Amino acid sequence: MTNAVWQVAVLAGLAAAIFLADRALLWMEGRGWVHWRRRRGLSAMGADLLRDLSPAAQTQRRELEQERVRKNVRPAEEPPFQVDLDAKVVRIRARGPQRPRR
């Protein structure tokens, strides 16, 4: 009989310890020291993991990366000026918006 009493006492003590630890962690979370239970949403690491595992997200990320690369690569441009020594002509291309000639 004493063995059963000890088991109940140990279980009650363990439950009380878990309850007190939970309350202490909630108090610490309220002060901003730790993140415990009241955190909403996924952590950044969890969100990144889910994003990386989703095939649709992988396709979207690949398209965004291709768009970034396309925007950063400029087509080959002519130099802003041309010199023709035989005709003794220098052409300077204006930068910025072009006005129509009249």
C-alpha positions as CSV (number, residue, x, y, z in Angstrom):
1,M,0.0,0.0,0.0
2,T,2.8,2.4,0.7
3,N,4.2,1.7,-2.7
4,A,1.0,3.0,-4.3
5,V,1.0,6.1,-2.1
6,W,4.6,6.9,-3.1
7,Q,3.7,6.5,-6.8
8,V,0.8,8.9,-6.4
9,A,2.9,11.4,-4.5
10,V,5.7,11.2,-7.2
11,L,3.1,11.7,-10.0
12,A,1.5,14.7,-8.1
13,G,5.0,16.2,-7.5
14,L,5.9,15.8,-11.1
15,A,2.6,17.4,-12.3
16,A,3.2,20.3,-9.9
17,A,6.7,20.8,-11.1
18,I,5.6,20.8,-14.7
19,F,2.8,23.3,-13.9
20,L,5.2,25.6,-12.1
21,A,7.8,25.4,-14.8
22,D,5.1,26.3,-17.4
23,R,4.0,29.3,-15.3
24,A,7.6,30.5,-14.9
25,L,8.2,30.2,-18.6
26,L,5.0,32.1,-19.4
27,W,6.1,34.9,-16.9
28,M,9.6,35.0,-18.6
29,E,7.8,35.2,-22.0
30,G,5.8,38.1,-20.8
31,R,9.1,40.0,-20.1
32,G,10.4,39.1,-23.5
33,W,13.2,36.8,-22.3
34,V,12.0,33.6,-24.1
35,H,9.3,32.4,-26.5
36,W,7.1,29.8,-24.9
37,R,3.5,29.0,-25.6
38,R,1.8,32.3,-26.6
39,R,3.8,32.7,-29.8
40,R,1.5,32.9,-32.8
41,G,2.4,31.5,-36.2
42,L,5.5,29.6,-37.3
43,S,9.0,30.5,-36.5
44,A,11.2,31.8,-39.3
45,M,13.0,28.5,-39.5
46,G,9.7,26.5,-39.7
47,A,8.3,28.8,-42.3
48,D,11.5,28.6,-44.4
49,L,11.4,24.8,-44.1
50,L,7.7,24.6,-45.3
51,R,8.4,27.0,-48.1
52,D,11.4,25.0,-49.3
53,L,9.5,21.7,-49.3
54,S,6.5,22.9,-51.3
55,P,6.8,22.3,-55.1
56,A,4.7,25.3,-55.9
57,A,6.9,27.5,-53.7
58,Q,10.0,26.1,-55.3
59,T,8.6,27.0,-58.8
60,Q,7.7,30.5,-57.6
61,R,11.1,31.1,-56.0
62,R,12.8,29.9,-59.2
63,E,10.7,32.3,-61.3
64,L,11.5,35.2,-58.9
65,E,15.2,34.4,-59.1
66,Q,15.0,34.4,-62.9
67,E,13.2,37.7,-62.9
68,R,15.9,39.2,-60.7
69,V,18.6,38.0,-63.0
70,R,16.8,39.3,-66.1
71,K,16.4,42.7,-64.5
72,N,20.0,42.9,-63.6
73,V,21.4,41.9,-67.0
74,R,21.3,44.8,-69.4
75,P,21.3,44.2,-73.2
76,A,24.5,45.1,-74.9
77,E,24.5,48.8,-75.6
78,E,26.4,50.9,-78.1
79,P,28.9,53.4,-76.6
80,P,27.3,56.8,-75.9
81,F,29.3,58.4,-78.7
82,Q,30.6,57.5,-82.2
83,V,33.6,59.0,-84.0
84,D,33.9,58.8,-87.7
85,L,37.4,60.2,-88.6
86,D,37.0,59.8,-92.3
87,A,33.8,61.9,-92.4
88,K,35.0,64.1,-89.5
89,V,31.8,63.5,-87.6
90,V,31.2,62.8,-83.9
91,R,27.7,61.5,-82.8
92,I,26.8,61.8,-79.2
93,R,23.7,59.9,-78.0
94,A,21.7,61.7,-75.4
95,R,20.8,59.8,-72.3
96,G,17.4,60.1,-70.8
97,P,14.1,60.6,-72.5
98,Q,14.3,61.3,-76.2
99,R,12.3,64.2,-77.6
100,P,10.8,63.8,-81.0
101,R,12.5,65.7,-83.8
102,R,10.5,68.3,-85.8
